[in-house]
Amino acid sequence: MAAQVKAAVIYYSATGITYQMASAAAEAAGEAGAEVRLRKVRELAPDEAIRSNSGWQAHRLETQDVEEAQPDDLTWADVIIFGAPTRYGMVAAQLKQFIDTTGPLWAQGALADKVYSAFTSTATEHGGQESTLLSLFNVFYHWGGIVVAPGYTDPSQFTAGNPYGASHTSNNGEVPPDHVALGATALTAKRAVRIGAALKQGLAG
């Protein structure tokens, strides 16, 4: 019997938009048969900045029980799905800081040959969704990872429109992910788990 695929969904979210997408990814990965870890990265913003935004403060309290990501989550997982809002067309600093701690694992080759995928959100339409996903893919290439994107592998993707990964436009946090964005997130996760399982079975064989 093939060993169960292990999937880590690692995200950053300020006001909860990408958290909702991360939750959808984790649920879909579980439905696809994976053992799942949902992890948030450490917040870097000062407390006064968080308190100045009621949505930010409320979300921090809402997710206070979600465990923070550790390097062990990367070595544990066969499939790793990152999520974060964009910042000027690049990944949010909180997720980038976590990525920047992975040098020792990269040097050991511990991040190679895993399946990677990603999702993102922006405040405005065309606010850097594709460039943020592509910037994450650059990291995966350096790690020797296998990038799995949703592509146009399902009719729903012709509505969602982003072949690089799931994405959502939140109108500055006012619009939560709808069924299209959450469906694209689920498709991304299930596809990553399915291909991760095939690779794991092939390596085991």
N, C-alpha and C positions, 0 to 999 in steps of 0.2 A: 504494500500500500504506500502511495506517495506521501511524503511528509507534508504537513500543512504549511502553506505559504504564510510568512509573517510580513505584515504591512505596517509601516509607521507613517502617520499623517502628522506632519510637523508644520505649524502655522504661526503667523503673527496677526493679531487683529486688535485695533484700537477700540472701535465702537460696536463691533460684533458682526460686521458684514462678512469678512473672510472666516470668522468663526462658524457662521452658519454654513458656509461652503465646506469648511473642514469637517463639520459634523456630517454633512451629506456624503463626503468622500469616505469617511470612516464607516458610516453605515453601509454604503454600497460595497466597500471592500469586504466587510463582514458577510454581506449577502453573497458575495462571489466566492466565499469559502476561506477567507484569510483570517488569521488571528491578528487583531488590530490593536495598535497603540495610538491614541490621540494625544498629542503633546503640543503645548504652546512654548514659544521661546521667551526668554526673559525680557521683561519690559525695561527699556533704557531711559524713557522720558522721566523727568523729575515729577515728584508728587504734585507740585503746584500747577504744572501744566495739565496733569490728568484731572485734578479737582476743578480746573477752570472750564471743563467740558463735561456737562452732566451725562452725556451719552458714554463718554470714555470712562468716567468714574463708575457709572452703573455697570458697564460691561466688565470692568475689572472685578467688581464684587460678584457678578454673575458667574464668572469663570475662575474664581479663586481656588476651587478644588481641582481644576485641571492641572495635571502634573507638568512641570517644566521639562523641556527636552534636554537630554544629556547625550554625550557622544555614544554611550552604550546603546541608545535607541537606533543609531545608524548601523552599528555592527550587528545588532540583533536582527534587523529587518532584511528581507529579501527584496521588498518593494518599498520605496520611499517616495512619498508625495508631499511636496512643499507647497505652501500657500501663503501669500502675503499681498497686501495692497501695494500699488506702485507708488514710488516717490520720484517724480520727475522722469518717469520712464524707466526707472530702475527699481530693484527690490527694496523694500523698507529696511532701514538700518538695523532693526532688531533681528530680523532673519539673517541679514548679512553678517552681523556680529557672531551669530551662532555658527554660520558657515565658516567664518574665519578661525574658529577654534579647532577645525578638523584637520589641521596640518599633520599632526602625528599619525592620524588614521590614514590619511592620503599617502604619507611616506611609507607606511607598512603595506600599502595595497589593499587595505581593509574595506575600501569603498568601491572597489572595482567589481565589475560583473554583476551589479545589482540593477534592478529596473527602477527608473526615475520618471516622475511626471510632476506636473505643477498646475496651479490655478492662481488667479489673481483678481483684483477688483480695482476700479478707478472711480474717482469722484465725477469725472466728466466723460462724455463719449469721445473716443479716440485719445484718451488720456494716457496712453502708454502701455496698454494691455499686452500687445504683441511683443514690444521691446523688453518688457519686464520678464515675460516667459522666456524669451530668447536669451536674456542675460543669465537666467537660471540654468538654461541648457548649457551655456559655456562652462559653468561649474561642473556639471555632470560629465562633460567631455573630458575635463581635466582629471576627474576622478576615475575615468575609464568605465563610466556607467553606460547603461543601455537606455536611451531616451524613448519613451512611449508616449505618443500624443494621440488625442482622439481622432485627428484627421476628419475626413468626411465618411466615416465608417458606419454611420447610422443616419437615417433620413432626418432626424431631429437636428443634426449638425448644420443642415442647410438653413435652419432657423437661427440656431445659436451663432453660427457664422465664424467661429474661431477654431481653426484646425490645430493650433499650437497647444491649446489647453483650455480649460474652462475659464470664463471670465464674466464679469458683471460690471455694469455702470450704476453707481449708487446715488448719484446726484447729491454728492457731499454727505453721504450716509443717511439720506432721507428715504431711499428706496431699497428695501431688503431684496435679496435674491429671489427671483420668481421661479416658476416651474421650469422655464427654459434654462436658466443659469444653473439651477440645482440638478436638472437632468443632465446637463453637459458635465457637471462635476462628477455625478454618479457614473456616467459613461467613461470618463477619464479614469476613475478609480478602478472600475470593473475591468476595463481593458488592460490596465497595468497589472492587476492581479492575475488575470488570465494568462498574459504573456509571461509573467513571473513564474507562474505555476508550470507552464510548459518548459521554460528554461530550467527550472529546478528539477523537473522530472527527467529532462534530457541529460543534465549533469549527473544525476543520481544513476541513470542508466549507463 
